[in-house]
Amino acid sequence: MRECFEIDRCEVFAGYIIDTGATVRACAAHFGISKSTVHKDVTSKLRYINPPLYKQVKEILDINKSERHIRGGEATRKKYLGKHRKNMYRE
């Protein structure tokens, strides 16, 4: 019974990532589970359960991985821009 649930779960996560282009973190937040679980399911388990689906997900995850430094830099820029604005209004 548990294996069937994990198979379904892997494919649901994969479908969501393919449909939305979501990151592992965004997928985990959407389903309310840990990012470790999503990552393990779509990178390890899905490879053996549904290889064609795994290939599609892997392409998206590779794109997300190549872009993560950009997203991180943008988040840092917004963080410090917000702090700068708060300090301007204090003076």
PAGUTI-565393 format. One record per residue: x, y, z of N, C-alpha, C, O, CB in turn; residue in three letters; residue number from 1. Coordinates in Angstrom, 1 decimal, decimal comma, m for minus. Glycine has a CB too. Example, Ala and Ser with C-alpha at 12.3 -4.5 7.8 and 13.67 -1.06 7.14 Angstrom:
2
r nu 13,2 | nv m5,7 | nw 7,8 | cau 12,3 | cav m4,5 | caw 7,8 | cu 13,2 | cv m3,3 | cw 7,8 | ou 14,2 | ov m3,3 | ow 8,5 | cbu 11,3 | cbv m4,5 | cbw 9,0 | residuo Ala | num 1 $
r nu 12,8 | nv m2,2 | nw 7,1 | cau 13,7 | cav m1,1 | caw 7,1 | cu 12,9 | cv 0,0 | cw 7,9 | ou 13,4 | ov 1,1 | ow 8,0 | cbu 14,1 | cbv m0,6 | cbw 5,7 | residuo Ser | num 2 $
//
This chain:
91
r nu 0,8 | nv m1,2 | nw 0,0 | cau 0,0 | cav 0,0 | caw 0,0 | cu 0,9 | cv 1,3 | cw 0,0 | ou 0,6 | ov 2,2 | ow m0,7 | cbu m0,9 | cbv 0,0 | cbw 1,2 | residuo Met | num 1 $
r nu 1,9 | nv 1,3 | nw 0,8 | cau 2,7 | cav 2,4 | caw 0,9 | cu 3,5 | cv 2,7 | cw m0,4 | ou 3,6 | ov 3,9 | ow m0,8 | cbu 3,7 | cbv 2,3 | cbw 2,1 | residuo Arg | num 2 $
r nu 4,0 | nv 1,7 | nw m1,1 | cau 4,7 | cav 1,9 | caw m2,3 | cu 3,8 | cv 2,5 | cw m3,3 | ou 4,2 | ov 3,4 | ow m4,1 | cbu 5,2 | cbv 0,6 | cbw m2,8 | residuo Glu | num 3 $
r nu 2,5 | nv 2,1 | nw m3,4 | cau 1,6 | cav 2,7 | caw m4,4 | cu 1,4 | cv 4,2 | cw m4,1 | ou 1,4 | ov 5,0 | ow m5,0 | cbu 0,2 | cbv 2,0 | cbw m4,3 | residuo Cys | num 4 $
r nu 1,3 | nv 4,6 | nw m2,8 | cau 1,2 | cav 6,0 | caw m2,4 | cu 2,4 | cv 6,8 | cw m2,9 | ou 2,3 | ov 7,9 | ow m3,3 | cbu 1,0 | cbv 6,1 | cbw m0,9 | residuo Phe | num 5 $
r nu 3,6 | nv 6,2 | nw m2,7 | cau 4,8 | cav 6,9 | caw m3,0 | cu 4,9 | cv 7,1 | cw m4,5 | ou 5,4 | ov 8,1 | ow m5,0 | cbu 6,0 | cbv 6,1 | cbw m2,5 | residuo Glu | num 6 $
r nu 4,5 | nv 6,1 | nw m5,3 | cau 4,5 | cav 6,2 | caw m6,8 | cu 3,6 | cv 7,3 | cw m7,2 | ou 4,0 | ov 8,2 | ow m8,0 | cbu 4,0 | cbv 4,9 | cbw m7,4 | residuo Ile | num 7 $
r nu 2,4 | nv 7,4 | nw m6,7 | cau 1,4 | cav 8,4 | caw m7,0 | cu 2,0 | cv 9,8 | cw m6,6 | ou 1,9 | ov 10,7 | ow m7,3 | cbu 0,1 | cbv 8,2 | cbw m6,3 | residuo Asp | num 8 $
r nu 2,6 | nv 9,8 | nw m5,4 | cau 3,1 | cav 11,1 | caw m4,9 | cu 4,3 | cv 11,6 | cw m5,8 | ou 4,3 | ov 12,8 | ow m6,1 | cbu 3,6 | cbv 10,9 | cbw m3,5 | residuo Arg | num 9 $
r nu 5,1 | nv 10,7 | nw m6,2 | cau 6,2 | cav 11,1 | caw m7,1 | cu 5,7 | cv 11,7 | cw m8,4 | ou 6,2 | ov 12,7 | ow m8,9 | cbu 7,1 | cbv 9,9 | cbw m7,4 | residuo Cys | num 10 $
r nu 4,7 | nv 11,1 | nw m9,0 | cau 4,2 | cav 11,5 | caw m10,2 | cu 3,4 | cv 12,8 | cw m10,1 | ou 3,4 | ov 13,6 | ow m11,0 | cbu 3,3 | cbv 10,5 | cbw m10,8 | residuo Glu | num 11 $
r nu 2,7 | nv 13,0 | nw m8,9 | cau 2,0 | cav 14,3 | caw m8,7 | cu 3,0 | cv 15,4 | cw m8,6 | ou 2,8 | ov 16,5 | ow m9,2 | cbu 1,2 | cbv 14,1 | cbw m7,4 | residuo Val | num 12 $
r nu 4,1 | nv 15,2 | nw m7,8 | cau 5,1 | cav 16,2 | caw m7,7 | cu 5,7 | cv 16,6 | cw m9,1 | ou 5,9 | ov 17,7 | ow m9,4 | cbu 6,2 | cbv 15,8 | cbw m6,7 | residuo Phe | num 13 $
r nu 6,0 | nv 15,5 | nw m9,8 | cau 6,6 | cav 15,7 | caw m11,2 | cu 5,6 | cv 16,5 | cw m12,1 | ou 6,1 | ov 17,4 | ow m12,8 | cbu 6,9 | cbv 14,4 | cbw m11,8 | residuo Ala | num 14 $
r nu 4,4 | nv 16,2 | nw m12,0 | cau 3,4 | cav 16,9 | caw m12,9 | cu 3,3 | cv 18,3 | cw m12,5 | ou 3,2 | ov 19,2 | ow m13,4 | cbu 2,0 | cbv 16,2 | cbw m12,7 | residuo Gly | num 15 $
r nu 3,3 | nv 18,6 | nw m11,2 | cau 3,3 | cav 20,0 | caw m10,7 | cu 4,5 | cv 20,8 | cw m11,2 | ou 4,4 | ov 21,9 | ow m11,7 | cbu 3,1 | cbv 20,1 | cbw m9,2 | residuo Tyr | num 16 $
r nu 5,7 | nv 20,2 | nw m11,1 | cau 6,9 | cav 20,9 | caw m11,5 | cu 6,9 | cv 21,1 | cw m13,0 | ou 7,3 | ov 22,2 | ow m13,4 | cbu 8,1 | cbv 20,0 | cbw m11,0 | residuo Ile | num 17 $
r nu 6,5 | nv 20,1 | nw m13,7 | cau 6,4 | cav 20,3 | caw m15,2 | cu 5,4 | cv 21,3 | cw m15,6 | ou 5,7 | ov 22,2 | ow m16,5 | cbu 6,1 | cbv 18,9 | cbw m15,9 | residuo Ile | num 18 $
r nu 4,2 | nv 21,3 | nw m15,0 | cau 3,2 | cav 22,2 | caw m15,4 | cu 3,5 | cv 23,7 | cw m15,0 | ou 3,2 | ov 24,6 | ow m15,8 | cbu 1,9 | cbv 21,9 | cbw m14,7 | residuo Asp | num 19 $
r nu 4,2 | nv 23,9 | nw m13,9 | cau 4,4 | cav 25,2 | caw m13,4 | cu 5,8 | cv 25,7 | cw m13,5 | ou 6,1 | ov 26,9 | ow m13,5 | cbu 4,0 | cbv 25,3 | cbw m12,0 | residuo Thr | num 20 $
r nu 6,8 | nv 24,8 | nw m13,8 | cau 8,2 | cav 25,2 | caw m13,8 | cu 8,7 | cv 25,5 | cw m12,4 | ou 9,7 | ov 26,2 | ow m12,2 | cbu 8,4 | cbv 26,3 | cbw m14,7 | residuo Gly | num 21 $
r nu 8,0 | nv 25,0 | nw m11,4 | cau 8,3 | cav 25,3 | caw m10,0 | cu 9,6 | cv 24,7 | cw m9,5 | ou 10,1 | ov 23,7 | ow m10,1 | cbu 7,2 | cbv 24,8 | cbw m9,1 | residuo Ala | num 22 $
r nu 10,2 | nv 25,4 | nw m8,6 | cau 11,4 | cav 24,8 | caw m7,9 | cu 11,0 | cv 23,8 | cw m6,9 | ou 9,8 | ov 23,6 | ow m6,6 | cbu 12,2 | cbv 26,0 | cbw m7,2 | residuo Thr | num 23 $
r nu 11,9 | nv 23,0 | nw m6,4 | cau 11,6 | cav 22,0 | caw m5,4 | cu 11,1 | cv 22,7 | cw m4,2 | ou 10,1 | ov 22,1 | ow m3,6 | cbu 12,9 | cbv 21,2 | cbw m5,1 | residuo Val | num 24 $
r nu 11,6 | nv 23,8 | nw m3,8 | cau 11,1 | cav 24,5 | caw m2,6 | cu 9,7 | cv 25,0 | cw m2,8 | ou 8,9 | ov 24,9 | ow m1,9 | cbu 12,0 | cbv 25,7 | cbw m2,3 | residuo Arg | num 25 $
r nu 9,4 | nv 25,5 | nw m4,0 | cau 8,0 | cav 26,0 | caw m4,3 | cu 7,0 | cv 24,8 | cw m4,3 | ou 5,9 | ov 24,9 | ow m3,8 | cbu 7,9 | cbv 26,7 | cbw m5,6 | residuo Ala | num 26 $
r nu 7,4 | nv 23,7 | nw m4,9 | cau 6,6 | cav 22,5 | caw m4,9 | cu 6,3 | cv 22,0 | cw m3,5 | ou 5,2 | ov 21,6 | ow m3,1 | cbu 7,3 | cbv 21,4 | cbw m5,7 | residuo Cys | num 27 $
r nu 7,4 | nv 22,0 | nw m2,7 | cau 7,2 | cav 21,5 | caw m1,3 | cu 6,2 | cv 22,4 | cw m0,5 | ou 5,4 | ov 22,0 | ow 0,3 | cbu 8,6 | cbv 21,5 | cbw m0,5 | residuo Ala | num 28 $
r nu 6,3 | nv 23,7 | nw m0,7 | cau 5,5 | cav 24,7 | caw 0,0 | cu 4,0 | cv 24,5 | cw m0,5 | ou 3,1 | ov 24,5 | ow 0,3 | cbu 5,9 | cbv 26,1 | cbw m0,3 | residuo Ala | num 29 $
r nu 3,9 | nv 24,2 | nw m1,8 | cau 2,5 | cav 24,0 | caw m2,4 | cu 1,8 | cv 22,8 | cw m1,7 | ou 0,6 | ov 22,9 | ow m1,4 | cbu 2,6 | cbv 23,9 | cbw m3,9 | residuo His | num 30 $
r nu 2,6 | nv 21,7 | nw m1,6 | cau 2,0 | cav 20,5 | caw m1,0 | cu 2,1 | cv 20,4 | cw 0,5 | ou 1,6 | ov 19,5 | ow 1,1 | cbu 2,6 | cbv 19,3 | cbw m1,7 | residuo Phe | num 31 $
r nu 2,8 | nv 21,3 | nw 1,1 | cau 2,9 | cav 21,3 | caw 2,6 | cu 3,8 | cv 20,2 | cw 3,1 | ou 3,5 | ov 19,7 | ow 4,2 | cbu 1,5 | cbv 21,2 | cbw 3,2 | residuo Gly | num 32 $
r nu 4,8 | nv 19,9 | nw 2,4 | cau 5,8 | cav 18,9 | caw 2,9 | cu 7,2 | cv 19,4 | cw 2,8 | ou 7,4 | ov 20,6 | ow 2,3 | cbu 5,6 | cbv 17,6 | cbw 2,1 | residuo Ile | num 33 $
r nu 8,2 | nv 18,6 | nw 3,2 | cau 9,5 | cav 19,1 | caw 3,2 | cu 10,1 | cv 19,1 | cw 1,8 | ou 9,7 | ov 18,3 | ow 1,0 | cbu 10,4 | cbv 18,3 | cbw 4,2 | residuo Ser | num 34 $
r nu 11,1 | nv 20,0 | nw 1,6 | cau 11,7 | cav 20,0 | caw 0,2 | cu 12,6 | cv 18,8 | cw 0,1 | ou 12,8 | ov 18,4 | ow m1,1 | cbu 12,6 | cbv 21,3 | cbw 0,1 | residuo Lys | num 35 $
r nu 13,1 | nv 18,2 | nw 1,1 | cau 13,9 | cav 17,0 | caw 1,1 | cu 13,0 | cv 15,8 | cw 0,5 | ou 13,5 | ov 15,0 | ow m0,3 | cbu 14,4 | cbv 16,6 | cbw 2,4 | residuo Ser | num 36 $
r nu 11,8 | nv 15,8 | nw 0,9 | cau 10,9 | cav 14,7 | caw 0,4 | cu 10,6 | cv 14,9 | cw m1,1 | ou 10,7 | ov 13,9 | ow m1,8 | cbu 9,6 | cbv 14,7 | cbw 1,2 | residuo Thr | num 37 $
r nu 10,3 | nv 16,1 | nw m1,5 | cau 10,1 | cav 16,4 | caw m2,9 | cu 11,3 | cv 16,0 | cw m3,7 | ou 11,3 | ov 15,3 | ow m4,7 | cbu 9,7 | cbv 17,8 | cbw m3,1 | residuo Val | num 38 $
r nu 12,5 | nv 16,5 | nw m3,3 | cau 13,7 | cav 16,3 | caw m4,0 | cu 14,0 | cv 14,8 | cw m4,1 | ou 14,4 | ov 14,3 | ow m5,2 | cbu 14,9 | cbv 17,0 | cbw m3,3 | residuo His | num 39 $
r nu 13,9 | nv 14,0 | nw m3,0 | cau 14,1 | cav 12,6 | caw m3,1 | cu 13,2 | cv 11,9 | cw m4,0 | ou 13,6 | ov 11,0 | ow m4,8 | cbu 14,0 | cbv 12,0 | cbw m1,6 | residuo Lys | num 40 $
r nu 11,9 | nv 12,3 | nw m4,0 | cau 10,9 | cav 11,6 | caw m4,8 | cu 11,2 | cv 11,9 | cw m6,3 | ou 11,1 | ov 11,0 | ow m7,1 | cbu 9,5 | cbv 12,1 | cbw m4,5 | residuo Asp | num 41 $
r nu 11,5 | nv 13,1 | nw m6,7 | cau 11,6 | cav 13,5 | caw m8,1 | cu 13,0 | cv 13,2 | cw m8,7 | ou 13,1 | ov 13,1 | ow m9,9 | cbu 11,2 | cbv 14,9 | cbw m8,3 | residuo Val | num 42 $
r nu 14,0 | nv 13,0 | nw m7,9 | cau 15,3 | cav 12,8 | caw m8,4 | cu 15,7 | cv 11,3 | cw m8,2 | ou 16,4 | ov 10,8 | ow m9,1 | cbu 16,3 | cbv 13,6 | cbw m7,7 | residuo Thr | num 43 $
r nu 15,3 | nv 10,7 | nw m7,2 | cau 15,7 | cav 9,3 | caw m6,9 | cu 14,7 | cv 8,3 | cw m7,3 | ou 14,9 | ov 7,4 | ow m8,1 | cbu 16,1 | cbv 9,1 | cbw m5,5 | residuo Ser | num 44 $
r nu 13,5 | nv 8,4 | nw m6,7 | cau 12,5 | cav 7,4 | caw m6,9 | cu 11,8 | cv 7,5 | cw m8,3 | ou 11,6 | ov 6,4 | ow m8,9 | cbu 11,4 | cbv 7,6 | cbw m5,8 | residuo Lys | num 45 $
r nu 11,6 | nv 8,6 | nw m8,8 | cau 10,9 | cav 8,8 | caw m10,1 | cu 11,7 | cv 8,2 | cw m11,2 | ou 11,2 | ov 7,7 | ow m12,2 | cbu 10,6 | cbv 10,3 | cbw m10,4 | residuo Leu | num 46 $
r nu 13,0 | nv 8,2 | nw m11,1 | cau 13,9 | cav 7,7 | caw m12,1 | cu 13,6 | cv 6,2 | cw m12,4 | ou 13,6 | ov 5,8 | ow m13,6 | cbu 15,4 | cbv 7,8 | cbw m11,7 | residuo Arg | num 47 $
r nu 13,2 | nv 5,4 | nw m11,4 | cau 12,9 | cav 4,0 | caw m11,6 | cu 11,4 | cv 3,8 | cw m11,8 | ou 11,0 | ov 2,8 | ow m12,5 | cbu 13,3 | cbv 3,3 | cbw m10,4 | residuo Tyr | num 48 $
r nu 10,5 | nv 4,7 | nw m11,3 | cau 9,1 | cav 4,5 | caw m11,5 | cu 8,6 | cv 4,9 | cw m12,9 | ou 7,8 | ov 4,2 | ow m13,5 | cbu 8,4 | cbv 5,4 | cbw m10,4 | residuo Ile | num 49 $
r nu 9,1 | nv 6,1 | nw m13,4 | cau 8,6 | cav 6,6 | caw m14,6 | cu 9,7 | cv 7,3 | cw m15,3 | ou 9,8 | ov 8,6 | ow m15,2 | cbu 7,3 | cbv 7,5 | cbw m14,4 | residuo Asn | num 50 $
r nu 10,7 | nv 6,7 | nw m16,0 | cau 11,8 | cav 7,3 | caw m16,6 | cu 11,5 | cv 8,5 | cw m17,6 | ou 12,2 | ov 9,5 | ow m17,5 | cbu 12,6 | cbv 6,3 | cbw m17,4 | residuo Pro | num 51 $
r nu 10,5 | nv 8,4 | nw m18,5 | cau 10,2 | cav 9,5 | caw m19,3 | cu 9,8 | cv 10,8 | cw m18,5 | ou 10,2 | ov 11,9 | ow m18,9 | cbu 9,1 | cbv 9,2 | cbw m20,3 | residuo Pro | num 52 $
r nu 9,0 | nv 10,6 | nw m17,5 | cau 8,6 | cav 11,7 | caw m16,7 | cu 9,8 | cv 12,3 | cw m15,9 | ou 9,9 | ov 13,5 | ow m15,8 | cbu 7,5 | cbv 11,3 | cbw m15,7 | residuo Leu | num 53 $
r nu 10,7 | nv 11,4 | nw m15,5 | cau 11,9 | cav 11,8 | caw m14,8 | cu 12,7 | cv 12,7 | cw m15,7 | ou 13,3 | ov 13,7 | ow m15,2 | cbu 12,7 | cbv 10,6 | cbw m14,3 | residuo Tyr | num 54 $
r nu 12,9 | nv 12,4 | nw m17,0 | cau 13,7 | cav 13,2 | caw m17,9 | cu 13,1 | cv 14,6 | cw m18,0 | ou 13,8 | ov 15,6 | ow m18,1 | cbu 13,7 | cbv 12,5 | cbw m19,3 | residuo Lys | num 55 $
r nu 11,8 | nv 14,7 | nw m18,1 | cau 11,1 | cav 16,0 | caw m18,2 | cu 11,4 | cv 16,8 | cw m16,9 | ou 11,7 | ov 18,0 | ow m17,0 | cbu 9,6 | cbv 15,9 | cbw m18,4 | residuo Gln | num 56 $
r nu 11,2 | nv 16,2 | nw m15,8 | cau 11,5 | cav 16,9 | caw m14,5 | cu 12,9 | cv 17,3 | cw m14,4 | ou 13,2 | ov 18,4 | ow m14,0 | cbu 11,0 | cbv 16,1 | cbw m13,3 | residuo Val | num 57 $
r nu 13,8 | nv 16,5 | nw m14,8 | cau 15,2 | cav 16,7 | caw m14,7 | cu 15,6 | cv 18,0 | cw m15,5 | ou 16,4 | ov 18,8 | ow m15,1 | cbu 16,1 | cbv 15,5 | cbw m15,1 | residuo Lys | num 58 $
r nu 15,0 | nv 18,1 | nw m16,7 | cau 15,3 | cav 19,3 | caw m17,5 | cu 14,9 | cv 20,6 | cw m16,8 | ou 15,7 | ov 21,6 | ow m16,8 | cbu 14,5 | cbv 19,2 | cbw m18,8 | residuo Glu | num 59 $
r nu 13,8 | nv 20,6 | nw m16,1 | cau 13,3 | cav 21,8 | caw m15,4 | cu 14,1 | cv 22,0 | cw m14,2 | ou 14,5 | ov 23,2 | ow m13,9 | cbu 11,8 | cbv 21,6 | cbw m15,0 | residuo Ile | num 60 $
r nu 14,5 | nv 21,0 | nw m13,5 | cau 15,3 | cav 21,1 | caw m12,3 | cu 16,7 | cv 21,6 | cw m12,7 | ou 17,3 | ov 22,4 | ow m11,9 | cbu 15,4 | cbv 19,8 | cbw m11,5 | residuo Leu | num 61 $
r nu 17,2 | nv 21,2 | nw m13,8 | cau 18,5 | cav 21,7 | caw m14,3 | cu 18,5 | cv 23,2 | cw m14,6 | ou 19,4 | ov 23,9 | ow m14,3 | cbu 19,0 | cbv 20,9 | cbw m15,5 | residuo Asp | num 62 $
r nu 17,4 | nv 23,6 | nw m15,2 | cau 17,2 | cav 25,0 | caw m15,5 | cu 17,1 | cv 25,8 | cw m14,2 | ou 17,8 | ov 26,9 | ow m14,1 | cbu 15,9 | cbv 25,3 | cbw m16,4 | residuo Ile | num 63 $
r nu 16,3 | nv 25,3 | nw m13,3 | cau 16,2 | cav 26,0 | caw m12,0 | cu 17,5 | cv 26,1 | cw m11,3 | ou 17,8 | ov 27,1 | ow m10,7 | cbu 15,1 | cbv 25,3 | cbw m11,1 | residuo Asn | num 64 $
r nu 18,3 | nv 25,0 | nw m11,4 | cau 19,6 | cav 25,0 | caw m10,7 | cu 20,5 | cv 26,1 | cw m11,3 | ou 21,3 | ov 26,7 | ow m10,6 | cbu 20,2 | cbv 23,6 | cbw m10,8 | residuo Lys | num 65 $
r nu 20,5 | nv 26,2 | nw m12,7 | cau 21,3 | cav 27,1 | caw m13,3 | cu 20,9 | cv 28,6 | cw m13,1 | ou 21,8 | ov 29,5 | ow m13,2 | cbu 21,3 | cbv 26,9 | cbw m14,8 | residuo Ser | num 66 $
r nu 19,7 | nv 28,8 | nw m12,7 | cau 19,2 | cav 30,2 | caw m12,4 | cu 19,2 | cv 30,5 | cw m10,9 | ou 18,9 | ov 31,7 | ow m10,6 | cbu 17,8 | cbv 30,3 | cbw m13,0 | residuo Glu | num 67 $
r nu 19,5 | nv 29,6 | nw m10,1 | cau 19,4 | cav 29,9 | caw m8,6 | cu 20,2 | cv 31,0 | cw m8,1 | ou 19,8 | ov 31,8 | ow m7,2 | cbu 19,6 | cbv 28,7 | cbw m7,8 | residuo Arg | num 68 $
r nu 21,4 | nv 31,2 | nw m8,7 | cau 22,3 | cav 32,3 | caw m8,2 | cu 21,7 | cv 33,6 | cw m8,6 | ou 21,9 | ov 34,6 | ow m7,9 | cbu 23,7 | cbv 32,2 | cbw m8,9 | residuo His | num 69 $
r nu 20,9 | nv 33,7 | nw m9,7 | cau 20,2 | cav 34,9 | caw m10,0 | cu 19,1 | cv 35,2 | cw m9,1 | ou 19,0 | ov 36,4 | ow m8,6 | cbu 19,7 | cbv 34,8 | cbw m11,5 | residuo Ile | num 70 $
r nu 18,3 | nv 34,2 | nw m8,7 | cau 17,2 | cav 34,4 | caw m7,8 | cu 17,7 | cv 34,8 | cw m6,4 | ou 17,2 | ov 35,6 | ow m5,7 | cbu 16,3 | cbv 33,1 | cbw m7,7 | residuo Arg | num 71 $
r nu 18,8 | nv 34,2 | nw m6,0 | cau 19,4 | cav 34,5 | caw m4,7 | cu 20,0 | cv 35,9 | cw m4,7 | ou 19,8 | ov 36,6 | ow m3,7 | cbu 20,6 | cbv 33,5 | cbw m4,4 | residuo Gly | num 72 $
r nu 20,6 | nv 36,3 | nw m5,7 | cau 21,1 | cav 37,7 | caw m5,8 | cu 20,0 | cv 38,7 | cw m5,8 | ou 20,1 | ov 39,8 | ow m5,2 | cbu 21,9 | cbv 37,9 | cbw m7,1 | residuo Gly | num 73 $
r nu 18,9 | nv 38,4 | nw m6,5 | cau 17,7 | cav 39,3 | caw m6,5 | cu 17,1 | cv 39,4 | cw m5,1 | ou 16,7 | ov 40,5 | ow m4,7 | cbu 16,7 | cbv 38,8 | cbw m7,5 | residuo Glu | num 74 $
r nu 17,0 | nv 38,3 | nw m4,4 | cau 16,4 | cav 38,3 | caw m3,1 | cu 17,3 | cv 39,1 | cw m2,1 | ou 16,8 | ov 39,9 | ow m1,3 | cbu 16,3 | cbv 36,9 | cbw m2,5 | residuo Ala | num 75 $
r nu 18,6 | nv 39,0 | nw m2,3 | cau 19,5 | cav 39,8 | caw m1,4 | cu 19,4 | cv 41,3 | cw m1,7 | ou 19,4 | ov 42,1 | ow m0,8 | cbu 21,0 | cbv 39,3 | cbw m1,6 | residuo Thr | num 76 $
r nu 19,3 | nv 41,6 | nw m3,0 | cau 19,2 | cav 43,0 | caw m3,4 | cu 17,9 | cv 43,6 | cw m2,8 | ou 17,9 | ov 44,7 | ow m2,3 | cbu 19,1 | cbv 43,1 | cbw m5,0 | residuo Arg | num 77 $
r nu 16,8 | nv 42,9 | nw m2,9 | cau 15,5 | cav 43,4 | caw m2,4 | cu 15,6 | cv 43,5 | cw m0,9 | ou 15,0 | ov 44,5 | ow m0,3 | cbu 14,3 | cbv 42,4 | cbw m2,7 | residuo Lys | num 78 $
r nu 16,3 | nv 42,6 | nw m0,2 | cau 16,4 | cav 42,6 | caw 1,3 | cu 17,1 | cv 43,9 | cw 1,7 | ou 16,6 | ov 44,6 | ow 2,6 | cbu 17,2 | cbv 41,4 | cbw 1,8 | residuo Lys | num 79 $
r nu 18,2 | nv 44,2 | nw 1,0 | cau 19,0 | cav 45,4 | caw 1,4 | cu 18,4 | cv 46,7 | cw 0,9 | ou 18,6 | ov 47,7 | ow 1,6 | cbu 20,4 | cbv 45,2 | cbw 1,0 | residuo Tyr | num 80 $
r nu 17,7 | nv 46,6 | nw m0,2 | cau 17,0 | cav 47,8 | caw m0,6 | cu 15,9 | cv 48,2 | cw 0,4 | ou 15,7 | ov 49,4 | ow 0,6 | cbu 16,4 | cbv 47,5 | cbw m2,0 | residuo Leu | num 81 $
r nu 15,2 | nv 47,2 | nw 0,9 | cau 14,2 | cav 47,4 | caw 1,9 | cu 14,8 | cv 48,0 | cw 3,2 | ou 14,2 | ov 48,9 | ow 3,8 | cbu 13,4 | cbv 46,2 | cbw 2,2 | residuo Gly | num 82 $
r nu 15,9 | nv 47,5 | nw 3,6 | cau 16,6 | cav 48,1 | caw 4,8 | cu 17,0 | cv 49,5 | cw 4,6 | ou 16,9 | ov 50,3 | ow 5,5 | cbu 17,8 | cbv 47,2 | cbw 5,2 | residuo Lys | num 83 $
r nu 17,5 | nv 49,8 | nw 3,4 | cau 18,0 | cav 51,1 | caw 3,0 | cu 16,8 | cv 52,1 | cw 3,1 | ou 16,9 | ov 53,2 | ow 3,6 | cbu 18,6 | cbv 51,2 | cbw 1,6 | residuo His | num 84 $
r nu 15,7 | nv 51,7 | nw 2,6 | cau 14,5 | cav 52,6 | caw 2,6 | cu 14,0 | cv 52,8 | cw 4,0 | ou 13,6 | ov 53,9 | ow 4,3 | cbu 13,3 | cbv 51,9 | cbw 1,8 | residuo Arg | num 85 $
r nu 14,0 | nv 51,8 | nw 4,9 | cau 13,6 | cav 52,0 | caw 6,3 | cu 14,6 | cv 53,0 | cw 7,0 | ou 14,1 | ov 53,9 | ow 7,7 | cbu 13,7 | cbv 50,7 | cbw 7,0 | residuo Lys | num 86 $
r nu 15,9 | nv 52,9 | nw 6,7 | cau 16,8 | cav 53,8 | caw 7,3 | cu 16,6 | cv 55,2 | cw 6,8 | ou 16,8 | ov 56,2 | ow 7,6 | cbu 18,2 | cbv 53,4 | cbw 7,1 | residuo Asn | num 87 $
r nu 16,2 | nv 55,4 | nw 5,6 | cau 16,0 | cav 56,8 | caw 5,0 | cu 14,9 | cv 57,5 | cw 5,7 | ou 14,9 | ov 58,7 | ow 6,0 | cbu 15,7 | cbv 56,7 | cbw 3,5 | residuo Met | num 88 $
r nu 13,8 | nv 56,7 | nw 6,1 | cau 12,7 | cav 57,3 | caw 6,7 | cu 12,9 | cv 57,6 | cw 8,2 | ou 12,1 | ov 58,4 | ow 8,8 | cbu 11,5 | cbv 56,4 | cbw 6,5 | residuo Tyr | num 89 $
r nu 13,9 | nv 57,0 | nw 8,8 | cau 14,2 | cav 57,2 | caw 10,2 | cu 14,9 | cv 58,6 | cw 10,4 | ou 14,7 | ov 59,2 | ow 11,4 | cbu 15,1 | cbv 56,1 | cbw 10,8 | residuo Arg | num 90 $
r nu 15,6 | nv 59,0 | nw 9,4 | cau 16,4 | cav 60,2 | caw 9,6 | cu 15,6 | cv 61,5 | cw 9,5 | ou 16,1 | ov 62,6 | ow 9,6 | cbu 17,5 | cbv 60,3 | cbw 8,5 | residuo Glu | num 91 $
//
